[in-house]
């Protein structure tokens, strides 16, 4: 599986996503700031976070710059790009590329309230109009 950002196929673990969410929310953060933001949610050593950030940078998902003694990390891919890539891979591997099968599964597996169902209907109506 190609995990390069440039290749468009970005797959991240739950832990990597947690780090990226901090960076997406802040725009830029140091290792210490990421560790602080995750405290309570995840109890990770500073060195673990530093290693994960370095690996994400090597994959082309982050950029870093030195400010004093700290490295500041900035995301190079957007949250929507990662979502598109990961959902696309899920769709291809588990649902044979069929969006209807994925949506059917989500409706069956998760409780969908009336408000969310109305949102889905509005999205489908909009897409149907766009397809014309």
N, C-alpha and C positions, 0 to 999 in steps of 0.2 A: 504494500500500500504506500503510495507516494504521500509524504507528509509535508512537502515543501509548500510554503505559502504561494510561491510563484506558480506552482502547478495547479493551484485552485482547489486542491484536495487537502483541507486542513482538518485533522482529527485530533481532538484534545481529550485528555482524561478529565475526570471530575475535579481533581486537584488543580490541574493546569487551568481549567476554566475558572476556578475560584481566583487564582492569581490574575488572570486576564480581566475578570470582572472588576477587580480593584483598579487595574490600570485603565480600563475603559471609563470607569466612573471618575477617576482623578485626572486622566490625561497623561500624567507623568508621576512616578513615585520611586522612591528609593527602596532598597531591600527592607530596611527597617520600617518604612511606612507601610509596605505591603504586609509585613509580619504583624504590625500593630493592627491593621485593618482586619486581618484574619483571626486575631486573638479572640478566643471565645468560640468561634466557629470551628477553628482547627488549631491544635496546639503543635505547631511546627517549629523546629529549631531554625534559627537565623541562617545557618549554613545550608539547610535543606532548601529554604526559599531561594537563597543565592544560587544554588545549583540548578534549581528549576528555572529561574529567570535566565541564567546563562544558556541553558539548553533551548529555551524558547527563542532566545536571541540568535543562536546558531542556526535554528530552523528558519530564520528570517521573519519571525512573527513580532519581534521587538527590536528596538534600537536602544542603545545606551549612550550616555554621555557622562563624563566625570565632572562633578562639581565638588571641589575640595577633596575630601576623602571618600565621598559617597558616589556611587554609580546611580544615575537616574535612568529609569526605563520608560519608554514610550511605546505604545502598541503601533504596529505597522499594518495590522489588519483590523477591520471593524468587527463588532459583534455580529452584525448582520451577515458579513462574509463568512464567518465561522459557522453561524447557524445554517446558512444556505448549504455550505459544504457538508456539514455533519448530517443534516436532514436528507440531503441528496444521497449521501452514502447509505443511510438507513433505508431510504425509499428503494434504492437499487438492490441492496443486499437482502432485505426482509420482505419487500412487497413487490418484487419484480418490476420496479419502476412505476407502479400504478398508484397514483395519488388517491384515487377513490378507495383502494384497499387500505391505505394508511388512515384516511379519515374515518372509514368504517370501523377500523380497529380502535381508534381513539374514542369514538362515540360509544363503542361497546365496553371498552376497558375503563374509561373514566366517567365519573358522573358529570354530565353536562347540564347545567341549569338553563332555565328559560332565557335568561339574559345572554348567555354565551351562545345558545342556539340561534337567537335572533341575530347576533353578530356574525355568526357563520353564514346564515341565510343572506345577510346583507352583502357579505364578501362574495358569495357565489353569484348573487344577482349582479354585482358590479363586474365580476369577471366575465359573466355571460354577455353583458353589454359591451365590454371591451373586445370580446372575441368577434363581434359582428363587424 
